[in-house]
Amino acid sequence: MSLTVEQLDFQAAVRDFCARECATREQREALLDPDEEDQSGALYAKLADLGWLGVAIPEEYGGSGGTYVEQTVLFEELWRGLAPVKALGPTTTVAGCYKRFGSEDQKRDALAAIAGGDIMSISISEPGAGSDVAAVSCAATKVSGGYLLNGQKTWCSYAHRATRILLVARTSREERRHSGLTIFEVPGDAEGVETKRISTLGGREVNDVFFTDCFVPDENVVGDIGRGFAQIMAGLDGERLLGAAVGLGLGQRALDDTIAYVKERRQFDTTIGTFQALRHRLADLATELECARLLTYEVAARMERGPDPVTTRMTSMAKIKTSEVAKQIALEGMQMMGGYGYACEYDMESHVRHSLVLPIYAGTNEIQREIISGSLGLR
């Protein structure tokens, strides 16, 4: 698909914003909040003031009323610009869940808070339940006026900064494994909630979250009791689209940086970008990235028409394609830059670290291939 004039203007505005606010490593480091690697409260607040944090939130809930396409543009350009606002990812996933399943009061409260700059987290995975969501064991026990939550979650992005956590917990044990799960809204500072940050190759944005007799009232149920699995599955197309947009941005930035380097680096009395071995490889990488971009934006446009099996298959395809292309570009960019690609003085080593996780989060690429093959009748 082609972007409209308005969407192209929005793309240019986000690109200019990143060039002005966070183009250099020195700018980005100066912006970072204490003890954070990829999040700036000041920059996040500016995005809120511009109305971009609520780009795909309806106007009646405090957003800008944009589409999945504008949301994809925003994510691609912010990640291409290396903007330190990585909490936007999980927060946008939470916003999607509220839009689909929240009560009117929850939508008006939570979506307005997200558009205004609140960070939120979603809590699904457990030490024994990752790709197999039906294996969730974190318990929600019914008590007078609400529920007591007990259990451990893991890999929860920005839970340590979240004002609210959407928790998937088990309210009953049913014969069907996928039944008996419910989504709860939990204040990030609620009594009985403890977060512990996990150090990873890309930083410390993910957390273990422990719930110990944490009470939430009945009105904190999001959606229907016992139907949490179906609700989570309904939101996965949106999460995969976000992952695809992130892959586009990271892949494009790694390609941009590689091209800039080979145009300047001289060996054997010429710039290395004149060597056919590098020129042709970069041509191939640019082609693969553009294929991924066309697929991703087609998916974003299709999602405006509502869910269907073909769209679900295509979101899985887009997530696979963008994540693997971005990783390939970063790794080859490091190789073309030689020792400089490995040095922390340049951004390429960061591109490599952050691209390595892309095939893992938002549903591993192995799971995406299961979804695709199943849609083709291969079971």
C-alpha positions in Angstrom: 0.0 0.0 0.0 1.0 3.7 -0.4 0.9 6.2 2.5 -1.5 9.1 2.1 -0.2 12.7 2.1 -1.2 13.1 5.7 0.6 9.9 6.7 3.7 10.9 4.8 3.6 14.3 6.7 3.3 12.4 10.0 6.2 10.2 9.0 8.3 13.3 8.2 7.3 14.9 11.5 8.4 11.9 13.6 11.6 11.6 11.7 12.4 15.3 12.2 11.5 15.0 15.9 14.1 12.2 16.3 16.7 14.1 14.3 16.2 17.1 16.5 15.9 15.4 19.9 17.9 12.2 19.9 20.1 12.0 16.8 23.4 11.6 18.6 24.5 9.2 21.3 25.3 12.2 23.6 21.8 13.5 23.2 20.3 10.1 24.0 22.5 9.5 27.0 21.6 13.0 28.4 17.9 12.2 28.0 17.9 8.8 29.8 16.3 8.5 33.2 18.5 7.4 36.0 19.1 3.6 36.0 17.5 3.2 32.6 19.1 2.1 29.3 16.2 2.9 26.9 13.6 5.1 28.5 13.4 8.9 28.9 10.6 10.4 30.9 11.3 13.8 29.3 11.1 12.6 25.7 8.1 10.4 26.6 6.3 13.5 27.9 7.1 15.4 24.7 5.5 12.6 22.7 2.4 12.8 24.9 2.2 16.6 24.4 2.3 16.0 20.6 -0.6 13.5 20.9 1.6 10.7 19.5 1.3 8.3 22.5 -2.4 8.1 21.8 -2.0 8.0 18.0 -4.3 4.9 17.6 -6.6 5.7 20.7 -10.0 7.0 19.8 -10.6 10.7 20.3 -13.3 10.2 22.8 -10.8 8.5 25.1 -8.2 11.2 24.8 -6.3 9.9 21.8 -5.7 11.2 18.3 -8.0 8.7 16.6 -5.5 7.4 14.1 -5.3 3.9 12.5 -2.9 1.0 12.7 -1.1 2.5 9.8 -0.2 5.7 11.7 0.7 3.6 14.7 3.1 1.5 12.5 4.6 4.7 11.1 5.2 6.0 14.6 6.9 2.8 15.8 9.1 2.4 12.7 10.3 6.0 12.9 10.9 6.1 16.6 13.0 2.9 16.5 14.8 4.0 13.4 15.6 7.2 15.2 16.8 5.3 18.3 14.4 7.3 20.5 14.8 6.1 24.1 11.0 5.5 24.6 11.0 1.7 24.6 8.2 1.5 27.2 5.8 2.6 24.4 5.8 -1.0 23.1 4.2 -2.8 26.1 2.0 0.3 26.8 0.5 0.2 23.3 -0.2 -3.5 23.7 -2.1 -2.7 27.0 -4.0 0.0 25.2 -5.2 -2.5 22.6 -6.5 -4.8 25.3 -8.4 -2.0 27.0 -9.9 -0.9 23.6 -11.2 -4.3 22.9 -12.3 -5.6 26.3 -12.3 -2.8 28.8 -15.5 -1.4 30.4 -16.5 2.1 29.4 -15.1 3.4 32.7 -11.8 1.5 32.3 -11.4 2.8 28.7 -12.0 6.4 29.8 -9.6 6.1 32.6 -6.8 3.9 31.3 -6.7 5.1 27.7 -6.6 8.7 28.6 -3.8 8.0 31.1 -1.8 6.2 28.3 -2.3 9.1 25.9 -1.2 11.4 28.7 2.1 9.6 29.3 1.5 6.7 31.7 3.5 3.6 31.2 1.7 0.3 31.5 2.8 -3.4 31.3 1.2 -6.7 30.4 2.0 -9.8 32.5 1.4 -13.1 30.8 4.5 -15.3 30.8 5.6 -17.4 33.8 8.6 -19.5 34.5 6.6 -22.5 33.3 4.4 -20.8 30.8 5.8 -18.9 27.9 4.6 -19.8 24.4 2.1 -22.2 26.1 -0.3 -19.5 27.5 -2.7 -22.2 28.6 -0.2 -23.4 31.2 -0.6 -20.2 33.3 -0.8 -21.0 37.0 -0.7 -17.6 38.7 -3.9 -17.8 40.8 -6.7 -15.4 41.4 -8.8 -16.6 44.3 -12.3 -15.1 44.8 -12.9 -13.4 48.1 -15.4 -10.9 49.3 -15.5 -7.9 47.0 -12.7 -9.1 44.7 -9.8 -11.4 44.2 -6.5 -12.3 45.9 -3.6 -12.8 43.4 -0.7 -15.1 44.1 2.1 -16.3 41.8 5.1 -15.2 39.7 5.2 -13.7 36.3 8.3 -13.1 34.2 9.6 -11.2 31.1 7.3 -8.3 31.9 8.5 -5.3 30.0 8.7 -2.1 32.1 6.6 -3.5 34.9 9.0 -1.6 37.2 7.8 1.7 35.7 4.2 0.8 35.2 1.3 2.6 36.8 -0.9 -0.4 35.9 -0.2 -4.0 35.0 -2.6 -6.2 33.1 -2.3 -9.6 34.6 -3.5 -12.9 33.2 -4.3 -15.2 36.1 -6.2 -18.4 36.6 -9.6 -18.0 38.2 -10.6 -21.7 37.8 -9.4 -25.1 36.7 -11.4 -26.4 33.7 -11.3 -29.6 31.7 -10.2 -27.5 28.7 -6.7 -26.0 29.5 -7.5 -22.8 27.7 -10.5 -22.0 29.9 -10.5 -20.4 33.4 -8.1 -17.5 32.7 -9.0 -13.9 33.5 -7.4 -10.6 32.9 -7.0 -8.2 35.8 -6.0 -4.6 36.1 -3.5 -4.3 38.9 -2.0 -0.9 40.1 1.7 -1.0 39.8 2.2 0.1 43.4 -0.5 -2.2 44.8 0.3 -3.9 48.1 1.6 -7.4 47.4 3.3 -6.6 44.1 7.0 -6.8 43.9 9.1 -6.3 40.7 12.7 -7.6 40.2 14.5 -6.4 37.1 16.2 -9.0 34.8 19.6 -8.2 33.3 19.7 -9.1 29.6 22.0 -8.6 26.6 19.8 -5.6 25.6 19.4 -4.0 29.0 17.1 -4.3 32.0 13.7 -3.5 30.6 12.1 -6.8 31.6 11.1 -8.0 35.1 10.0 -10.8 37.3 6.8 -9.8 39.0 5.7 -11.5 42.2 2.1 -11.3 43.5 1.6 -12.2 47.2 -2.0 -11.9 48.5 -2.5 -8.9 46.3 -6.1 -7.8 46.5 -7.9 -6.3 43.5 -11.6 -5.4 43.5 -14.2 -7.0 41.2 -14.3 -3.9 39.0 -10.7 -4.6 38.1 -11.6 -7.5 35.9 -11.0 -6.6 32.3 -13.4 -8.4 29.9 -15.1 -11.6 30.9 -14.2 -13.9 33.8 -12.7 -17.1 32.5 -12.3 -15.9 28.9 -8.8 -14.4 29.3 -7.2 -16.8 26.9 -9.5 -15.9 24.0 -9.0 -12.2 24.8 -5.2 -12.5 24.8 -5.3 -14.4 21.5 -7.5 -11.6 20.0 -4.8 -9.1 20.7 -1.8 -11.0 19.3 -2.3 -9.7 15.8 -1.7 -6.1 17.1 1.3 -7.2 19.2 2.9 -8.9 16.2 2.3 -5.8 14.1 4.1 -3.7 16.7 7.0 -6.2 16.6 7.1 -5.9 12.8 7.2 -2.1 13.0 10.0 -2.2 15.5 11.9 -4.6 13.2 11.5 -2.2 10.3 12.9 0.7 12.3 15.9 -1.2 13.7 16.6 -2.8 10.4 16.5 0.5 8.6 18.7 2.2 11.1 21.3 -0.6 10.9 21.2 -0.4 7.1 21.5 3.5 7.2 24.5 3.3 9.6 26.2 0.6 7.5 25.8 2.5 4.3 27.1 5.7 5.9 30.2 3.8 7.1 31.1 2.1 3.9 30.8 5.4 2.0 33.5 6.9 4.3 35.8 4.0 5.3 38.8 3.9 2.9 41.0 0.8 2.3 43.2 0.0 -0.7 43.0 3.7 -1.8 39.2 3.7 -2.2 36.0 3.7 -0.1 35.0 0.1 0.8 31.5 0.9 -0.5 32.9 0.6 -4.0 33.7 -3.1 -3.5 31.2 -5.2 -5.4 31.1 -7.8 -2.6 29.7 -5.1 -0.2 27.6 -3.2 -2.7 25.7 -6.2 -3.9 25.1 -7.5 -0.4 23.8 -4.1 0.7 21.5 -4.1 -2.4 20.1 -7.5 -1.3 19.6 -6.4 2.3 17.8 -3.2 1.1 15.6 -5.3 -1.1 14.7 -7.7 1.7 13.9 -4.8 4.0 11.6 -3.2 1.5 9.8 -6.4 1.0 9.3 -6.6 4.7 8.0 -3.0 4.8 5.4 -3.6 2.0 4.1 -6.7 3.9 3.9 -4.9 7.2 2.0 -1.9 5.9 -0.4 -4.1 4.0 -1.1 -5.9 7.3 -1.6 -2.6 9.1 -4.2 -1.6 6.5 -5.9 -4.9 6.6 -6.3 -4.8 10.4 -8.5 -1.7 10.1 -11.1 -4.0 8.4 -11.2 -6.3 11.5 -9.8 -9.7 12.3 -9.9 -12.6 9.9 -7.7 -15.7 9.4 -5.8 -14.3 6.5 -4.8 -11.2 8.4 -3.7 -13.4 11.3 -1.5 -15.4 9.0 0.0 -12.2 7.5 0.8 -10.7 10.9 2.8 -13.8 11.7 4.5 -13.5 8.3 5.3 -9.9 8.9 6.7 -10.5 12.3 9.0 -13.3 11.0 10.2 -11.4 8.0 11.0 -8.1 9.7 12.6 -9.6 12.8 14.9 -11.9 10.8 15.8 -9.2 8.2 16.6 -6.7 11.0 18.8 -9.3 12.7 20.5 -10.1 9.4 21.2 -6.5 8.6 22.7 -5.8 12.0 25.0 -8.8 11.9 26.1 -8.1 8.4 26.6 -4.4 9.3 28.9 -5.4 12.1 30.9 -7.6 9.8 31.2 -4.9 7.2 32.4 -2.4 9.8 34.9 -4.9 11.1 36.3 -4.1 14.5 34.5 -0.8 14.6 31.2 -2.6 14.4 32.1 -4.5 17.5 33.3 -1.4 19.4 30.9 0.4 21.8 32.0 3.7 20.2 29.6 3.0 17.4 25.8 2.1 17.5 26.2 -1.1 15.5 26.9 -3.3 18.5 23.7 -1.9 20.1 21.8 -2.7 16.9 23.0 -6.3 17.1 22.1 -6.7 20.7 18.6 -5.3 20.3 17.9 -7.2 17.0 18.8 -10.6 18.5 15.7 -10.6 20.7 13.3 -9.7 17.8 12.6 -13.3 16.7 11.8 -14.1 20.4 9.4 -11.6 21.7 5.8 -11.0 20.7 5.6 -14.7 20.1 8.7 -16.6 19.0 9.2 -17.1 15.2 8.8 -20.8 15.8 5.2 -20.2 17.1 4.6 -17.9 14.1 5.5 -20.7 11.7 3.1 -23.0 13.6 0.3 -20.4 13.0 1.2 -20.0 9.4 1.5 -23.7 8.6 -1.8 -24.4 10.5 -3.6 -21.8 8.4 -2.4 -23.7 5.3 -4.1 -26.8 6.6 -0.9 -28.4 7.8 -1.6 -30.0 11.2 
